[in-house]
Amino acid sequence: MTTKRLRVAVIFGGRSVEHEVSIVSARSFVGAMAKDKYEPVLIGVDKQGQWLLLGDDFKGVRERILPDSGRALRLLTDGSAAGSMSASQSPVKKDVGAIHESPFISGLGPIDVVVPMVHGSFGEDGCFQGLCELANIPYVGAGVLGSALGMDKINMKRLFMAADLPVAKFLAVDKWEWEKSPREVRRRINGRIGCPCFVKPSNSGSSVAITKVHKWQELPDALDAAAECDRRIIVERAIDARELECSVLGNDEPIVSVVGEVVPCNEFYDYNAKYVDEGSELIIPADISEFASHDIRKCAVKAFKLLDVSGMARVDFLMDKASSLFYLSELNTIPGFTTISMYPKLWEASGLPYPELVDRLIDLALERHREKAGRRFDYGG
């Protein structure tokens, strides 16, 4: 008896600054999918936000998804309890009620589960997850709330602090405030954070637009750079630290990997150190005490549950080189899945090979969807 393959839509690219990284992650993820279990359906989102059906392989897809890379599509849902995702080649009509009259692209049909590999804005921040919820289709990873909180560094850290999880000192700055009262912003940063410090957009990933400020003259340019990517900016005290990470996997009862260490080739683990320059080193497991490893892993699971994350997350820490105290840095709900990314490598080191990790992630998505199907959404009075 032949088992029907699951039709898995892997969606990648997107409008964010992490477009190119997303393509590499998706290519790696699809390469680890067992072809006897899954039928991949590749959907690329170009820089303008247009969705394109790319078939079942990455032929012609390189650093960037272009409008002529595939057939333009729209998502259709039949509103059934099972949920589905289909596509239409017809131009979008103003009459929303006419959407179901559009012909389906031949051979696409329903999708069993979606794998979002769109890093950063419009993919990792809850927008995409909300779309899947409306379509009532299973998807890998965190839900709307967990995704939004995992993307927003300011509110994430505020929740960590409220739960007494260790966080380095930080300050939130609004873009309008910086533009209107730059002197007051500099005064607050000087009094609360000091120098050196890190300046980051609150909502961004892959260390994009992050600046380490070594002297006060560098602060205005750092704030301007962060403000180009988000309307809210976070300024954090710089710690002479080791960069530690661990991977979390699961829904209600998550498990955690061994702890790894990133030794960046640059001053810190910025975008170039992650994806462009050669020389960054991943040490798995990290050379830390069993006591520290236990506490870090325990903290990672607490953070995962606190933000109501499901499926997967990579949790990043900083360990002060002088005191060995560790601080919770951030949680990433769609971590990198490239061949050099920490999330899959940490699980490989923990005894879970990449293909089995893919199986677990898809199973967790289906499990969560089944649980949701058992809830009541009507009044029932």
C-alpha positions in Angstrom: 0.0 0.0 0.0 1.5 3.4 -1.1 1.2 6.2 1.5 0.0 9.5 0.1 2.7 12.1 0.2 1.9 15.3 2.1 1.8 18.4 -0.2 4.1 20.9 1.6 4.1 24.6 0.4 7.5 26.1 1.3 7.2 29.9 1.1 10.3 32.0 1.0 11.8 35.3 -0.2 9.7 38.3 0.9 10.0 42.0 1.2 12.3 42.1 4.2 16.0 42.7 4.2 16.5 39.0 4.8 15.1 38.1 1.4 18.3 36.5 0.1 19.0 34.5 3.3 15.4 33.2 3.2 16.1 31.6 -0.2 19.1 29.8 1.1 17.2 28.5 4.1 14.3 27.3 2.0 16.7 25.5 -0.5 18.4 23.7 2.4 15.0 22.8 4.1 13.6 21.3 0.9 16.8 19.4 0.3 16.3 17.7 3.6 12.7 16.7 2.9 12.2 13.0 2.2 10.7 12.8 -1.3 8.8 9.6 -0.5 6.9 11.5 2.3 6.5 15.0 0.9 5.7 16.7 -2.3 7.2 20.2 -2.2 5.4 23.1 -3.7 7.7 26.1 -3.9 6.2 29.6 -3.6 8.5 32.6 -3.8 7.7 36.1 -2.7 9.6 38.7 -4.7 10.9 42.0 -3.4 7.7 43.8 -4.3 5.5 41.3 -2.4 4.2 39.4 -5.4 3.6 35.7 -4.8 5.0 33.4 -7.5 4.5 29.7 -8.1 7.9 28.2 -8.8 7.1 24.5 -9.2 8.9 21.7 -7.2 12.6 22.7 -7.5 14.8 25.7 -7.3 15.7 25.8 -11.0 16.3 29.4 -12.0 16.1 30.7 -8.4 19.3 32.4 -7.3 19.9 35.2 -4.9 16.7 37.1 -5.5 13.2 36.1 -6.7 12.1 38.2 -9.7 8.6 38.7 -11.1 9.5 36.6 -14.1 10.7 33.7 -12.0 7.3 32.0 -11.9 3.6 32.3 -12.4 1.9 34.9 -10.3 -0.7 33.5 -8.0 -3.4 34.5 -5.5 -4.4 32.4 -2.4 -7.9 31.0 -2.3 -9.5 29.3 0.6 -12.8 27.4 0.4 -13.5 28.1 4.1 -13.9 24.5 5.0 -13.0 23.1 8.4 -10.1 21.2 6.9 -8.6 24.3 5.2 -6.9 24.5 1.9 -4.6 26.7 -0.1 -4.9 27.0 -3.8 -3.9 29.4 -6.5 -5.3 31.4 -9.3 -3.7 32.9 -12.4 -6.5 35.3 -13.1 -6.0 39.0 -12.4 -7.3 40.2 -9.1 -10.9 41.5 -9.5 -12.4 44.3 -7.5 -15.4 42.2 -6.8 -14.2 40.1 -3.9 -17.2 37.8 -4.2 -15.9 36.7 -7.7 -12.7 35.3 -6.3 -13.9 31.7 -6.5 -14.8 32.0 -10.1 -11.1 32.3 -11.0 -9.6 29.1 -12.4 -7.1 27.1 -10.4 -3.6 26.6 -11.7 -3.6 23.2 -13.1 -2.0 20.6 -10.8 -1.7 22.8 -7.7 -4.7 21.7 -5.7 -4.9 21.8 -1.9 -1.9 22.1 0.4 -1.6 19.9 3.5 0.9 22.1 5.4 2.8 25.3 4.9 6.4 25.9 5.9 7.1 29.6 6.2 10.8 30.4 5.5 10.2 34.1 5.1 12.6 35.6 7.6 12.0 39.0 9.1 9.2 41.5 8.3 6.0 40.1 6.8 6.9 36.5 7.4 8.3 36.1 10.9 6.3 38.9 12.6 2.8 37.3 12.7 1.5 38.7 9.4 2.0 35.4 7.5 0.8 33.4 10.4 -2.4 35.4 10.5 -3.0 34.6 6.8 -2.6 30.9 7.5 -5.0 31.1 10.4 -7.6 32.8 8.2 -7.1 30.1 5.5 -7.4 27.4 8.3 -4.3 25.6 7.1 -1.6 24.0 9.2 1.8 25.8 9.3 5.1 25.2 10.8 6.3 27.4 13.7 4.9 29.9 16.1 1.4 31.4 15.9 0.4 35.0 15.5 1.2 36.1 19.1 4.4 34.2 19.5 5.7 35.4 16.1 4.9 39.0 16.8 6.5 38.9 20.3 9.6 37.0 19.0 10.1 39.7 16.3 9.6 42.7 18.6 12.8 43.0 20.7 11.4 45.7 23.0 8.3 44.0 24.1 10.1 40.6 24.2 12.6 41.9 26.6 9.9 43.6 28.7 8.2 40.3 29.1 11.5 38.6 30.0 12.1 41.2 32.7 8.6 40.8 34.1 9.2 37.1 34.4 12.6 37.7 36.1 14.6 36.2 33.3 18.1 37.8 33.0 18.3 40.6 30.5 21.0 43.2 29.8 20.1 46.8 30.4 18.3 48.4 27.5 16.3 51.5 26.5 13.5 51.9 24.0 13.6 54.9 21.6 10.8 56.0 19.2 11.8 57.2 15.8 9.7 60.4 16.1 11.3 61.1 19.5 14.8 60.9 18.0 13.8 63.1 15.1 12.0 65.7 17.3 14.3 65.7 20.5 17.7 64.3 19.6 19.4 66.0 22.5 17.0 64.5 25.0 17.4 61.0 23.5 21.2 61.3 23.7 20.9 62.4 27.3 18.7 59.4 28.2 21.0 57.0 26.5 24.1 58.5 28.2 22.4 58.3 31.7 20.8 54.9 31.4 23.0 52.8 29.0 26.4 54.4 28.6 29.0 53.7 25.9 29.8 51.3 24.3 26.3 50.2 23.3 24.4 48.4 20.6 21.7 50.2 18.6 19.1 48.0 16.8 15.8 48.3 15.1 13.2 46.7 17.4 11.7 44.7 14.6 14.4 43.2 12.3 16.5 40.0 12.0 19.8 38.6 10.8 21.6 41.5 12.7 20.5 43.9 9.9 21.0 47.6 10.8 22.7 46.8 14.1 25.6 49.1 15.1 28.0 48.9 17.9 28.7 52.4 19.1 32.2 52.8 20.5 32.1 56.5 21.0 29.4 59.1 21.3 30.1 60.7 17.9 28.9 57.4 16.3 25.5 57.4 18.1 23.5 59.7 15.7 24.4 57.6 12.6 23.6 54.4 14.4 20.1 55.7 15.4 19.5 56.9 11.9 20.4 53.5 10.5 18.1 51.7 12.9 15.3 54.2 12.2 15.4 53.4 8.5 14.3 49.8 9.3 11.7 50.4 12.1 9.9 53.1 13.9 11.1 51.8 17.3 14.7 51.4 18.3 16.4 49.5 21.1 19.6 50.6 22.7 21.4 48.0 24.7 24.5 48.1 27.0 27.4 46.4 25.2 28.8 43.4 27.2 32.1 41.8 26.5 30.5 38.5 26.0 30.5 35.1 24.5 27.6 34.4 22.1 25.7 31.3 23.0 22.6 29.7 21.4 20.4 26.7 21.8 17.4 25.3 19.8 14.0 24.6 21.1 11.5 22.2 19.5 7.9 21.3 20.4 4.5 22.6 21.3 3.2 22.1 24.8 6.2 20.0 26.0 9.2 21.5 24.2 12.7 20.0 24.3 16.0 21.8 24.0 19.2 21.1 22.2 22.8 21.3 23.5 24.2 24.8 23.8 26.5 26.0 21.0 28.8 29.0 20.8 29.3 31.4 17.9 32.8 32.9 17.5 32.2 35.7 15.0 34.9 36.6 12.5 33.9 40.3 13.0 33.6 42.2 16.2 30.1 40.8 16.7 27.9 38.4 14.9 26.5 40.9 12.3 25.0 40.1 8.9 28.3 39.9 7.2 29.7 37.5 9.8 26.7 35.3 9.5 26.3 35.1 5.7 29.0 36.9 3.8 32.5 36.9 5.3 34.2 33.6 6.0 35.8 32.7 9.3 33.0 32.7 11.8 33.2 29.5 13.9 30.4 27.4 15.5 31.5 25.5 18.5 29.1 22.7 19.4 28.8 21.9 22.2 30.0 25.2 23.8 32.9 24.9 26.2 30.9 25.9 29.3 30.2 24.1 32.6 27.4 21.6 33.0 25.8 23.9 35.5 25.8 26.9 33.1 24.5 24.7 30.3 21.6 23.4 32.4 20.6 26.9 33.4 20.8 28.3 29.9 18.7 25.4 28.5 16.2 25.8 31.3 15.9 29.5 30.6 15.4 28.9 26.9 12.4 26.7 27.5 11.0 29.3 29.9 11.3 32.0 27.3 9.7 29.7 24.6 6.7 29.1 26.8 6.5 32.7 28.1 6.1 34.1 24.5 3.6 31.4 23.6 5.8 30.0 20.9 5.2 26.6 19.3 7.1 24.4 16.8 10.6 25.9 16.8 12.8 28.7 18.1 16.4 29.5 18.4 17.2 31.3 21.7 20.3 33.5 21.9 22.3 34.3 25.0 25.3 36.5 26.0 27.7 35.2 28.7 29.9 37.9 30.3 33.5 36.9 29.8 34.5 38.3 33.2 31.7 37.1 35.5 30.3 34.2 33.5 26.8 35.5 34.1 24.5 35.0 31.2 21.8 37.2 29.7 18.9 36.3 27.5 19.4 38.2 24.3 16.4 37.2 22.0 14.3 34.4 20.6 14.0 33.7 16.9 10.8 32.0 15.7 12.0 31.3 12.1 15.7 30.7 12.6 18.1 30.3 9.7 18.0 26.8 8.1 21.0 27.2 5.8 23.7 24.5 5.9 25.7 26.6 8.4 22.8 27.8 10.5 22.9 27.0 14.2 19.3 25.7 14.6 19.7 22.5 12.5 23.3 22.0 13.5 22.5 22.1 17.2 19.9 19.4 16.7 22.3 17.3 14.7 24.7 17.5 17.6 21.8 16.5 19.9 21.1 13.4 17.9 18.3 14.7 15.6 19.5 14.7 12.0 18.2 17.4 9.6 15.7 15.1 7.7 14.2 13.9 11.0 14.0 17.5 12.2 11.9 18.3 9.1 9.6 15.4 10.0 9.2 16.6 13.6 8.4 20.2 12.6 5.7 19.1 10.1 4.2 16.7 12.6 4.1 19.5 15.3 2.3 21.8 12.8 -0.3 19.1 12.1 -0.6 18.3 15.8 -1.3 21.9 16.7 -3.8 22.2 13.9 -5.7 19.1 15.1 -5.8 20.6 18.6 -7.3 23.9 17.2 -9.9 22.0 15.3 -11.3 20.6 18.6 -12.0 24.0 20.0 -15.3 25.9 20.0 -15.4 29.2 18.2 -19.2 29.8 18.4 -21.3 31.0 21.2 -23.4 27.8 21.4 -26.1 29.4 23.6 
